[in-house]
Amino acid sequence: MSTDSTALIIPELIVGLGNPESKYDNTRHNIGFSAVDELAKIWQLDPKEHKRFQGLFAEGVAPGGKKIRLLKPLTYMNRSGQSVRAVTDWYKLKPQSVLVIYDDMDLPVGRLRMRLTGSAGGHNGMKSIISHLGGKDFPRLRIGIGKSADGKQTVTHVLGKFASAENKIIEEVLYVCVKAIEFSLKEGIEKSMSRYNSFSVNIE
């Protein structure tokens, strides 16, 4: 039996984190949703509400012929793990095949960071997923949203929208996220990390 499939960590389920109400659309905390929306658009998938999975879900084929699933939990951020666990249980997926995309204040706008494991780092969505998957050993893609400025409280910052000067940068970051994920589907998460973790878009 070939060991090629176990040598590489390749996503089978891609989860974007966010909050479901329209008032949260395009906020910093919903960048995970935005990334999944970008994937769905480019891959011509159409996520639909799925009651069992408590989220918007799509299944299809990514470039290169790889079967893939997209998920946007509709549980609110701090219960995201319920939705993720429902999908992994149904399809009998290992945690290592789940790639979670979410916002990170510790990364500046214009940066992204892919990793194979890690702590929740204070992110409630990640805390929930780690709890429901029974550990932290699953890949994740963090998208920088920067730290709050001008005395803004953290909550105000993460639930606010990007500044107009940042929108163009976020467009490019989301495009690169798609490229990084497509590369990981072919070559594995680790090679994608090596290629894309140094990526940076600077604010003019």
Backbone as numpy.savetxt, mean C-alpha at the origin, in Angstrom:
# Nx Ny Nz CAx CAy CAz Cx Cy Cz
10.83 -31.02 -6.93 9.98 -29.83 -6.93 10.86 -28.58 -6.93
10.54 -27.64 -7.80 11.36 -26.43 -7.92 11.21 -25.56 -6.67
12.30 -24.91 -6.29 12.24 -23.99 -5.15 12.20 -22.53 -5.60
12.09 -22.33 -6.93 12.09 -20.96 -7.44 10.99 -20.12 -6.81
9.80 -20.71 -6.64 8.66 -19.95 -6.14 8.84 -19.53 -4.69
9.68 -20.29 -3.94 9.90 -19.94 -2.55 11.09 -19.00 -2.38
11.93 -18.91 -3.39 13.12 -18.07 -3.29 12.77 -16.59 -3.35
11.74 -16.26 -4.08 11.33 -14.87 -4.23 10.05 -14.60 -3.46
9.97 -13.42 -2.88 8.72 -12.99 -2.23 7.98 -12.11 -3.23
6.89 -12.65 -3.74 6.13 -11.98 -4.81 4.70 -11.75 -4.33
4.21 -10.51 -4.41 2.86 -10.21 -3.93 1.77 -10.94 -4.70
0.76 -11.39 -3.97 -0.45 -11.95 -4.57 -1.68 -11.10 -4.21
-1.56 -10.36 -3.12 -2.61 -9.44 -2.68 -1.96 -8.10 -2.36
-2.46 -7.04 -2.98 -1.95 -5.69 -2.71 -3.04 -4.90 -2.01
-2.70 -4.41 -0.83 -3.66 -3.71 0.03 -3.25 -2.25 0.15
-4.17 -1.35 -0.11 -3.93 0.07 0.13 -4.74 0.50 1.33
-4.11 1.22 2.26 -4.81 1.63 3.47 -5.36 3.05 3.35
-6.54 3.23 3.96 -7.19 4.54 3.96 -8.49 4.47 4.74
-9.20 5.57 4.76 -10.53 5.63 5.38 -11.58 5.81 4.29
-12.77 5.19 4.44 -13.70 5.07 3.33 -14.55 6.29 2.99
-14.79 7.21 3.89 -15.71 8.31 3.56 -15.09 9.28 2.55
-15.95 9.91 1.76 -15.46 10.81 0.71 -14.67 11.99 1.26
-14.95 12.37 2.50 -14.21 13.51 3.08 -12.72 13.20 3.26
-12.37 11.91 3.21 -10.97 11.51 3.34 -10.28 11.33 2.00
-11.02 11.48 0.89 -10.43 11.28 -0.44 -9.22 12.20 -0.63
-8.15 11.62 -1.15 -6.94 12.37 -1.51 -6.24 13.05 -0.33
-6.53 12.58 0.89 -5.79 13.08 2.04 -4.48 12.30 2.17
-3.59 12.82 2.99 -2.29 12.16 3.18 -2.47 10.74 3.72
-3.39 10.59 4.66 -3.59 9.29 5.31 -4.17 8.26 4.34
-4.74 8.73 3.22 -5.36 7.84 2.24 -4.48 7.56 1.03
-3.18 7.82 1.15 -2.30 7.62 0.00 -2.26 6.16 -0.43
-2.51 5.25 0.50 -2.57 3.83 0.14 -3.73 3.54 -0.80
-4.88 4.17 -0.52 -6.04 4.06 -1.42 -5.67 4.61 -2.80
-5.01 5.78 -2.79 -4.64 6.41 -4.06 -3.72 5.51 -4.89
-2.80 4.82 -4.21 -1.88 3.92 -4.92 -2.63 2.74 -5.55
-3.58 2.17 -4.81 -4.38 1.06 -5.37 -5.25 1.56 -6.52
-5.78 2.77 -6.39 -6.55 3.35 -7.50 -5.70 3.47 -8.76
-4.44 3.87 -8.57 -3.52 4.02 -9.71 -3.23 2.66 -10.33
-3.00 1.65 -9.50 -2.79 0.30 -10.02 -4.00 -0.19 -10.79
-5.19 0.03 -10.22 -6.42 -0.43 -10.87 -6.60 0.25 -12.23
-6.28 1.54 -12.28 -6.43 2.28 -13.54 -5.47 1.75 -14.60
-4.21 1.58 -14.23 -3.20 1.16 -15.20 -3.40 -0.30 -15.60
-3.83 -1.13 -14.66 -4.03 -2.55 -14.95 -5.44 -2.85 -15.46
-6.26 -1.81 -15.57 -7.64 -1.92 -16.06 -8.46 -2.91 -15.23
-8.37 -2.74 -13.92 -9.19 -3.50 -12.98 -10.22 -2.56 -12.36
-11.31 -3.11 -11.89 -12.40 -2.29 -11.37 -12.84 -2.81 -10.00
-12.20 -2.34 -8.92 -12.57 -2.82 -7.59 -14.04 -2.55 -7.26
-14.71 -3.58 -6.77 -16.12 -3.48 -6.39 -16.25 -3.81 -4.90
-17.32 -3.29 -4.30 -17.53 -3.59 -2.89 -17.82 -5.08 -2.70
-17.10 -5.68 -1.77 -17.20 -7.11 -1.50 -17.54 -7.27 -0.02
-18.75 -7.71 0.26 -19.23 -7.78 1.64 -18.37 -8.71 2.50
-18.06 -9.88 1.96 -17.28 -10.84 2.75 -15.92 -10.27 3.14
-15.32 -9.52 2.23 -13.98 -8.98 2.46 -14.00 -7.60 3.12
-15.19 -7.03 3.32 -15.32 -5.72 3.97 -14.46 -4.66 3.29
-14.49 -4.69 1.96 -13.67 -3.73 1.24 -13.99 -3.70 -0.24
-13.30 -2.82 -0.94 -13.37 -2.78 -2.39 -12.30 -3.74 -2.91
-12.70 -4.67 -3.76 -11.82 -5.78 -4.14 -11.86 -6.01 -5.64
-10.71 -6.33 -6.20 -10.63 -6.68 -7.62 -9.62 -7.82 -7.78
-9.89 -8.65 -8.75 -9.00 -9.77 -9.06 -8.77 -9.77 -10.57
-7.53 -9.92 -10.97 -7.25 -9.90 -12.40 -5.81 -10.28 -12.68
-5.32 -9.81 -13.83 -3.97 -10.15 -14.27 -3.18 -8.87 -14.45
-2.02 -8.83 -13.82 -1.12 -7.69 -13.95 -0.24 -7.88 -15.18
0.46 -6.82 -15.62 1.38 -6.97 -16.74 2.37 -8.10 -16.48
2.62 -8.89 -17.50 3.50 -10.04 -17.34 2.74 -11.33 -17.06
1.40 -11.21 -16.93 0.57 -12.39 -16.77 0.40 -12.88 -15.35
0.88 -12.10 -14.38 0.78 -12.52 -12.98 -0.63 -12.25 -12.44
-1.27 -13.27 -11.85 -2.57 -13.09 -11.23 -2.41 -12.25 -9.96
-3.28 -11.28 -9.79 -3.14 -10.35 -8.68 -4.50 -9.96 -8.12
-4.50 -9.56 -6.86 -5.73 -9.08 -6.20 -5.45 -7.73 -5.57
-6.41 -6.83 -5.66 -6.31 -5.51 -5.05 -7.38 -5.37 -3.99
-7.04 -4.69 -2.88 -7.99 -4.51 -1.79 -7.85 -3.13 -1.16
-9.01 -2.47 -1.00 -9.09 -1.23 -0.21 -10.09 -1.51 0.93
-9.60 -1.76 2.15 -10.52 -2.04 3.26 -11.46 -0.87 3.51
-12.72 -1.19 3.76 -13.73 -0.17 4.07 -14.11 -0.19 5.55
-13.21 -0.70 6.37 -13.47 -0.90 7.79 -13.09 0.29 8.65
-12.51 1.32 8.07 -11.78 2.38 8.74 -10.41 1.84 9.13
-9.48 2.78 9.20 -8.06 2.44 9.31 -7.74 1.47 10.44
-8.29 1.73 11.64 -7.86 0.94 12.80 -8.44 -0.47 12.83
-9.26 -0.83 11.82 -9.76 -2.21 11.73 -9.41 -2.83 10.37
-8.41 -2.29 9.71 -8.02 -2.77 8.38 -7.70 -4.25 8.37
-7.16 -4.75 9.47 -6.76 -6.15 9.54 -7.90 -7.13 9.35
-9.11 -6.73 9.75 -10.28 -7.60 9.57 -10.49 -7.91 8.09
-10.39 -6.88 7.28 -10.59 -7.01 5.84 -9.47 -7.85 5.21
-8.23 -7.54 5.58 -7.09 -8.27 5.03 -7.17 -9.75 5.40
-7.49 -10.03 6.66 -7.58 -11.42 7.12 -8.69 -12.18 6.38
-9.80 -11.50 6.10 -10.89 -12.15 5.38 -10.43 -12.63 4.00
-9.62 -11.82 3.32 -9.12 -12.20 1.99 -8.08 -13.31 2.09
-7.14 -13.17 3.03 -6.08 -14.19 3.14 -6.66 -15.54 3.55
-7.67 -15.52 4.41 -8.31 -16.79 4.79 -9.03 -17.43 3.61
-9.76 -16.62 2.86 -10.56 -17.13 1.75 -9.68 -17.75 0.66
-8.57 -17.07 0.33 -7.69 -17.55 -0.73 -6.50 -18.36 -0.21
-6.46 -18.56 1.11 -5.36 -19.32 1.74 -3.99 -18.73 1.37
-3.88 -17.42 1.54 -2.64 -16.72 1.22 -1.74 -16.63 2.45
-0.45 -16.74 2.24 0.51 -16.55 3.32 0.72 -15.05 3.53
1.02 -14.64 4.77 1.27 -13.21 5.01 2.34 -12.63 4.09
3.37 -13.44 3.75 4.46 -12.95 2.91 4.01 -12.58 1.50
2.81 -13.00 1.12 2.30 -12.66 -0.22 1.41 -11.43 -0.21
1.30 -10.78 0.96 0.47 -9.58 1.10 1.36 -8.35 1.13
1.18 -7.45 0.18 1.92 -6.18 0.14 0.97 -5.07 0.58
1.33 -4.37 1.64 0.49 -3.30 2.18 1.11 -1.94 1.85
0.31 -1.04 1.29 0.77 0.31 0.93 0.12 1.31 1.89
0.95 2.15 2.49 0.40 3.11 3.46 1.30 4.34 3.60
0.79 5.33 4.30 1.46 6.61 4.48 2.48 6.55 5.62
3.55 7.34 5.49 4.57 7.37 6.53 5.05 8.81 6.73
4.81 9.33 7.94 5.24 10.69 8.26 6.76 10.81 8.38
7.45 9.70 8.64 8.89 9.75 8.83 9.65 9.83 7.50
8.93 9.67 6.41 9.53 9.84 5.08 9.04 11.16 4.49
9.92 11.95 3.90 9.47 13.19 3.27 8.63 12.92 2.03
7.83 13.88 1.66 7.07 13.79 0.41 8.06 13.64 -0.74
7.80 12.67 -1.61 8.71 12.41 -2.73 9.56 11.17 -2.54
9.41 10.51 -1.37 10.17 9.29 -1.11 9.22 8.12 -0.90
9.70 6.92 -1.21 8.98 5.70 -0.89 9.98 4.68 -0.38
9.48 3.72 0.37 10.36 2.73 0.97 9.64 1.39 1.03
10.22 0.39 0.38 9.66 -0.96 0.39 10.49 -1.82 1.35
9.80 -2.62 2.16 10.50 -3.48 3.12 9.78 -4.82 3.22
10.53 -5.83 3.70 9.96 -7.17 3.84 9.24 -7.37 5.16
9.58 -6.56 6.16 9.00 -6.70 7.49 9.20 -5.40 8.24
8.69 -5.32 9.46 8.88 -4.11 10.25 7.75 -3.93 11.25
7.95 -2.97 12.14 6.93 -2.69 13.15 5.82 -1.82 12.53
4.77 -1.57 13.32 3.68 -0.71 12.86 4.10 0.75 12.83
5.12 1.09 13.61 5.59 2.47 13.62 4.53 3.47 14.04
3.59 3.04 14.87 2.53 3.94 15.34 1.36 4.07 14.39
1.39 3.35 13.27 0.31 3.43 12.28 -0.81 2.46 12.67
-2.00 2.98 12.91 -3.10 2.14 13.40 -3.54 1.06 12.41
-3.49 1.38 11.14 -3.84 0.38 10.14 -2.88 -0.79 10.17
-1.59 -0.48 10.29 -0.59 -1.54 10.34 -0.67 -2.34 11.64
-0.98 -1.66 12.74 -1.17 -2.38 14.01 -2.26 -3.43 13.87
-3.35 -3.05 13.22 -4.48 -3.96 13.04 -4.09 -5.14 12.15
-3.36 -4.88 11.06 -2.98 -5.95 10.14 -1.99 -6.90 10.80
-1.02 -6.37 11.52 -0.06 -7.22 12.24 -0.79 -8.12 13.23
-1.78 -7.56 13.92 -2.56 -8.34 14.88 -3.33 -9.46 14.19
-4.00 -9.15 13.08 -4.85 -10.14 12.41 -4.06 -11.17 11.61
-2.87 -10.81 11.14 -2.04 -11.77 10.39 -1.11 -12.55 11.33
-1.09 -12.16 12.59 -0.32 -12.91 13.57 1.17 -12.67 13.54
1.58 -11.53 13.00 3.02 -11.22 12.95 3.29 -10.08 11.98
4.53 -9.65 11.97 4.90 -8.48 11.16 5.65 -8.84 9.88
5.80 -10.14 9.62 6.60 -10.56 8.46 5.77 -10.62 7.19
5.44 -9.44 6.69 4.80 -9.31 5.39 5.32 -8.02 4.77
5.45 -7.97 3.44 6.04 -6.79 2.81 5.13 -5.56 2.88
5.75 -4.42 2.85 5.00 -3.17 2.87 5.72 -2.11 2.04
4.93 -1.19 1.52 5.44 -0.07 0.73 4.95 1.21 1.39
5.88 1.94 1.98 5.54 3.18 2.67 5.76 4.37 1.74
4.80 5.25 1.72 4.88 6.45 0.89 4.99 7.67 1.80
6.02 8.46 1.58 6.26 9.61 2.45 5.20 10.69 2.34
4.73 11.15 3.50 3.78 12.26 3.54 4.35 13.44 4.32
5.58 13.30 4.84 6.23 14.38 5.56 5.65 14.62 6.95
6.40 15.36 7.72 5.94 15.70 9.07 5.11 16.98 9.04
4.28 17.15 10.07 3.45 18.35 10.14 4.34 19.58 10.35
3.90 20.68 9.78 4.64 21.95 9.89 3.69 23.03 10.39
4.24 24.19 10.66 3.45 25.36 11.07 2.61 25.07 12.32
3.12 24.22 13.20 2.42 23.96 14.44 1.17 23.11 14.32
0.97 22.53 13.15 -0.21 21.66 12.97 -0.09 20.42 13.83
-1.21 19.99 14.37 -1.22 18.73 15.10 -1.10 17.58 14.10
-0.59 16.46 14.57 -0.39 15.30 13.71 -1.67 14.88 13.01
-2.78 14.80 13.76 -4.05 14.36 13.17 -4.48 15.30 12.05
-4.36 16.59 12.30 -4.71 17.58 11.27 -3.86 17.40 10.03
-2.59 17.11 10.24 -1.67 16.93 9.12 -2.03 15.70 8.29
-2.17 14.54 8.95 -2.39 13.32 8.18 -3.76 13.28 7.52
-4.74 13.95 8.12 -6.09 13.96 7.53 -6.29 15.14 6.58
-5.24 15.92 6.39 -5.31 17.04 5.44 -4.86 16.61 4.06
-5.10 17.46 3.09 -4.70 17.18 1.71 -3.29 17.70 1.46
-2.67 17.18 0.43 -1.34 17.64 0.06 -1.40 19.08 -0.43
-0.33 19.82 -0.19 -0.23 21.19 -0.69 -0.15 21.15 -2.21
-0.56 22.25 -2.83 -0.59 22.28 -4.30 0.79 22.00 -4.89
1.83 22.46 -4.21 3.19 22.22 -4.71 3.58 20.74 -4.62
2.88 20.00 -3.77 3.20 18.58 -3.58 2.43 17.66 -4.52
1.33 18.15 -5.09 0.47 17.27 -5.89 1.18 16.65 -7.08
2.02 17.45 -7.76 2.76 16.95 -8.93 3.75 15.87 -8.50
4.35 16.08 -7.33 5.30 15.10 -6.80 4.58 13.80 -6.50
3.42 13.90 -5.87 2.65 12.69 -5.51 2.24 11.93 -6.77
1.88 12.64 -7.82 1.56 11.98 -9.09 2.73 11.12 -9.56
3.94 11.69 -9.49 5.11 10.94 -9.94 5.42 9.79 -9.00
5.25 10.02 -7.69 5.50 8.96 -6.71 4.56 7.78 -6.95
3.29 8.07 -7.21 2.32 6.99 -7.45 2.68 6.22 -8.72
3.15 6.93 -9.73 3.58 6.28 -10.96 4.75 5.33 -10.67
5.70 5.79 -9.86 6.85 4.96 -9.52 6.43 3.79 -8.64
5.45 4.00 -7.77 4.90 2.89 -6.98 4.42 1.76 -7.88
3.71 2.12 -8.93 3.23 1.11 -9.88 4.41 0.37 -10.49
5.42 1.11 -10.89 6.60 0.48 -11.51 7.31 -0.45 -10.51
7.42 0.01 -9.26 8.08 -0.79 -8.23 7.31 -2.08 -7.97
6.00 -1.98 -7.96 5.17 -3.17 -7.71 5.22 -4.12 -8.91
5.13 -3.56 -10.11 5.23 -4.41 -11.31 6.57 -5.14 -11.34
7.64 -4.45 -10.96 8.96 -5.08 -10.92 9.00 -6.20 -9.87
8.34 -5.96 -8.71 8.32 -6.97 -7.66 7.54 -8.22 -8.07
6.56 -8.05 -8.95 5.79 -9.20 -9.44 6.65 -10.10 -10.32
7.63 -9.49 -10.99 8.50 -10.27 -11.88 9.76 -10.77 -11.18
10.34 -9.90 -10.34 11.67 -10.17 -9.79 11.69 -10.37 -8.28
10.55 -10.13 -7.61 10.51 -10.27 -6.16 10.69 -8.94 -5.44
10.22 -8.91 -4.19 10.26 -7.68 -3.39 11.69 -7.18 -3.17
12.62 -8.09 -2.87 13.97 -7.65 -2.52 14.66 -6.91 -3.66
14.52 -7.41 -4.87 15.13 -6.71 -6.01 14.46 -5.37 -6.26
13.15 -5.32 -6.03 12.44 -4.05 -6.18 12.90 -3.04 -5.13
13.15 -3.51 -3.92 13.69 -2.65 -2.86 15.01 -2.04 -3.31
15.89 -2.87 -3.86 17.22 -2.41 -4.29 17.11 -1.35 -5.38
16.11 -1.52 -6.24 15.99 -0.60 -7.38 15.28 0.70 -7.01
14.25 0.63 -6.15 13.37 1.79 -5.97 13.47 2.51 -4.62
14.12 1.91 -3.62 14.16 2.57 -2.32 15.00 3.84 -2.30
15.84 4.03 -3.31 16.65 5.25 -3.39 15.94 6.34 -4.19
14.75 6.01 -4.72 14.00 6.98 -5.54 13.61 8.20 -4.73
13.71 9.37 -5.35 13.31 10.61 -4.67 12.87 11.65 -5.69
11.76 12.33 -5.39 11.33 13.49 -6.18 11.43 14.68 -5.26
12.11 15.72 -5.70 12.31 16.89 -4.86 11.30 17.98 -5.16
10.89 18.67 -4.10 10.02 19.84 -4.27 10.85 20.98 -4.83
10.33 21.59 -5.88 11.07 22.69 -6.52 11.20 23.88 -5.56
